[in-house]
Amino acid sequence: MSKETVKIDPVVLAKQVEEGMKKDALAAHYGLNISQMGAALKAQGLKIRKFHAPAFVFVTDDVATEEIDNPVTSPVTDAPAEVAEEAVTAETPNIWKD
């Protein structure tokens, strides 16, 4: 009675490693012992990444969200188009005039 050779698709193995499967889970999946799975990973140049919980948490600030939803408008943007254009041209000298 001889042991059957395990066939591993390198693309599938790489995807499993990328998705975070650990060496012991991969060994169980492929029916190998952990040292054989380590040798298979090494042969493909794959490393199991350690998971570290992030040291930060994202929070939402109701005030910041409200400011985004209701931005403060400036008097120039509330004015009619010709008045706003006059304000811009009056403040910006035209250096290209001869």
N, C-alpha and C positions, 0 to 999 in steps of 0.2 A: 504494500500500500504506500504509494508515494504522495507527497503533498503537492497540491495543485498550485501553479504559479499564479499570483495575483496580478491582474492586469489593471493598470492605473492610467487614466487619461490625464496627461500633464495639464491640459487646459482646465479640466474640471477640478483637478487638485489645486491649481493656482487660484481658481475662483473660490473654492472652499476656504483656503487660507486667507484670501482677501476678505471674505465674509466673516472671518473671526473664529473659525473652528480651531480647536486646540489639538495638540498632538495625540492625546489619549482618545479624543472623540474620533479623529481621523483613523487611528489605529483600529478602533472598534468597527468603524464603518467599512474598512477594507479587510478586516480579519487578520491584521498583523499585530505583532507585539510592538510596544512603544519604541524599542531600539531600532527595529526594522523600519518603522514609520519615519523615525528620525533620519535614517540612512536614505530613504526615498526622498524626503524633503531636501536633504543636503545635495543629493544627486541632481535635483531640479533647481538648485540655487534658491530655495524658498526658506523663509524664516518665519516662525510663529511670532506675531507681535504681542507684546504685553499690553494688557488693557489697563489704563490709568483713568480713574474718574476725573473729570475736569475740576479744576479748582475755582470755577466761577459758575454763576447762575444768571441767566437772562431774566430780567424783570421788566414789566411794562409800567410806565409812569403815566398816569392818567393826565397829568398836566402837560407833559410833552406831547401826548397824543392829541389833546385838545388844541394845542397851539398849531399842530400840523393841520388839523381839520378846519380850524378857524384862524388863518394867518392874519396878522395885523396888516392893514392896507395903508399905503402911504398916500398923502394928498395928491401927489403927481399922478399916480395910477388911477385915482378916482376922477380926475379932471377929464374934460373932453379931449379928443385926440390932438386937435390943433394947439391947445394950451399946453399939453404935455410935451409936444414937439418943440414949442417955443422955449419951454423951460430947459430942455436938454440942450438946444442949440445956444441958448444964452449963457449956459454954464460952461460949455465946451468950446474953447476957441478953435477956429478952423486954421490949422497951421499950413494947409495946402493952398490957401488963397494966395494969389500973386499980387 
